[in-house]
Amino acid sequence: MKVEGNRSGYPLRKVIAPLILSLFSIAWYQFSAIYLVKADQEALSRANFAVYVNQPQLAGYLEATRWICYVIVYVGLILFWQALVKFVRSREVIG
Amino acid sequence: MANPSMILQPAFREGWIEIYAVFALSGFILGWVAQRGNYCFVNAMTSIFTTRSLERFGAVMILFGVTALGTGTLVVAGLVPVQDQYFFNYFAGWYTLVGSFVFGFGAAIAGGCNLSMLYRASSGYVQNWVELLGMMIGTYVFAVTIWPFQSYTMEKGILSTTTGGYVEYLPYLLFHSTSTYAVLVTSLLLGIPLVALGIYLEQRTRKGWRSKASNVNFPILGAGVKATGGAQTVKPTLITSPEGGGIKDLLLLRRPYGTNLSTVILALDMLLVFLAGAGYTFNYLVITSSDGGRFFEYALIPLGVNLFLTTPWFRDSLTIVDPSTLMVVMLCVGAFIASYLSGDFKVRIPKDRRRLVVGFLGGILVGVGVRMALGCNIGLMWTNFGQLGYDGFIFLLGMLSGVYLAVKVQERW
């Protein structure tokens, strides 16, 4: 495997960035499932139909977000693992 | 004669999960391609006034033309009901022109249109993070200070149409009909001149590059430079044809996408959404209200502040969630993954910290401008060419004027 980097080795940001992507995706789904559902109920209870989203649509959004979350988490972990291996190898070369 | 229908008709009978999934995919493609092609409407316009280059602007004209031809073809072929093309045509009025001017000025000084702001922010450009924050604040400023007045003028028809839909649909305006014939002729009348103009502008600019390259016998930095022994000579084919090079290099992200390749993919992306979302939702690419207003609203919800209960515009114009929400999120994901895999991703803080302040102020103007105009360069200007409306032309004029002013102001700094 080709190890990219200079004297300081493979950049740490490249290892951390995919993890942040995975965590962002989980946080987005959790935010949607908790806060957006609650906000939608609040809009319904105030009879604000300009902002209220009907149940089938909200369920579709949550379901799609959940599956996207799975995909992004796995993609993020794959990228993280690959970057981690490169990072460790570059440290071995330097050290 | 009866007025045209204003009831949406789905093209397909799919569930909401499929709709959201397609919009998410389309956002991913948008972010990926825009990042790889460095696609920016503001850059396309500033380069007209700074480097006298019309290549990128020509590509934008081709994008509009191909979109008009594509959506028109889908309607004429019977794949998308005609009302799904004009249903979401917005109102037009003084605010479209003023808003697009403010947007063009703000985006040019901040360093990115709504599309490039998002993909650059996802590629690590801190100035665009700040611009994004400014845009959120700007949306709030608009909501509490301008929207009450603007909505009044819209209701009363003061320098404004009082409805959108078929009233602003060019086939209806030209032929007083929404028949297949009217749509076909209008999309050809709109699309072919735009594509021809775009190709002409691109060719003209590239011809200029070629003649400059043939007269140059000193090193030129940038694309197309090839080292030959001790000297550097220019390879005009690479300069004039960014699309040149192997497909393998493009797939492996070793080189950016050319302007025309990006243009074609983006137009197809718009058509994907136009087809899949028809009858259900705003079936065009849209990234304005979501990133400016909705995410500001989302950021405050955990703090117990519900703008959708208390604040004008938020409480009457913005649903809690819609397919564009996932589109924007996935646009950022697509741009991030493209920049990461290509090695472009890096957190970049400008050395001149004043640029952060300028980016923030520009972002506020972007937020105010896009909300006044009822859309951004994607959700209104580009989209409206697909809707066969005329707001896109008004927006284009206003945005070009705003960008021109920003260039002149920056020249004097």
Boltz contact constraints between the chains, C-beta under 6 A:
constraints:
  - contact:
      token1: [A, 35]
      token2: [B, 301]
      max_distance: 6.0
  - contact:
      token1: [A, 36]
      token2: [B, 320]
      max_distance: 6.0
  - contact:
      token1: [A, 36]
      token2: [B, 321]
      max_distance: 6.0
  - contact:
      token1: [A, 39]
      token2: [B, 301]
      max_distance: 6.0
  - contact:
      token1: [A, 39]
      token2: [B, 320]
      max_distance: 6.0
  - contact:
      token1: [A, 40]
      token2: [B, 320]
      max_distance: 6.0
  - contact:
      token1: [A, 50]
      token2: [B, 316]
      max_distance: 6.0
  - contact:
      token1: [A, 51]
      token2: [B, 308]
      max_distance: 6.0
  - contact:
      token1: [A, 51]
      token2: [B, 319]
      max_distance: 6.0
  - contact:
      token1: [A, 51]
      token2: [B, 320]
      max_distance: 6.0
  - contact:
      token1: [A, 53]
      token2: [B, 319]
      max_distance: 6.0
  - contact:
      token1: [A, 53]
      token2: [B, 320]
      max_distance: 6.0
  - contact:
      token1: [A, 53]
      token2: [B, 321]
      max_distance: 6.0
  - contact:
      token1: [A, 56]
      token2: [B, 16]
      max_distance: 6.0
  - contact:
      token1: [A, 57]
      token2: [B, 16]
      max_distance: 6.0
  - contact:
      token1: [A, 60]
      token2: [B, 16]
      max_distance: 6.0
  - contact:
      token1: [A, 60]
      token2: [B, 17]
      max_distance: 6.0
  - contact:
      token1: [A, 60]
      token2: [B, 20]
      max_distance: 6.0
  - contact:
      token1: [A, 61]
      token2: [B, 20]
      max_distance: 6.0
  - contact:
      token1: [A, 61]
      token2: [B, 321]
      max_distance: 6.0
  - contact:
      token1: [A, 63]
      token2: [B, 17]
      max_distance: 6.0
  - contact:
      token1: [A, 64]
      token2: [B, 17]
      max_distance: 6.0
  - contact:
      token1: [A, 64]
      token2: [B, 20]
      max_distance: 6.0
  - contact:
      token1: [A, 64]
      token2: [B, 21]
      max_distance: 6.0
  - contact:
      token1: [A, 68]
      token2: [B, 24]
      max_distance: 6.0
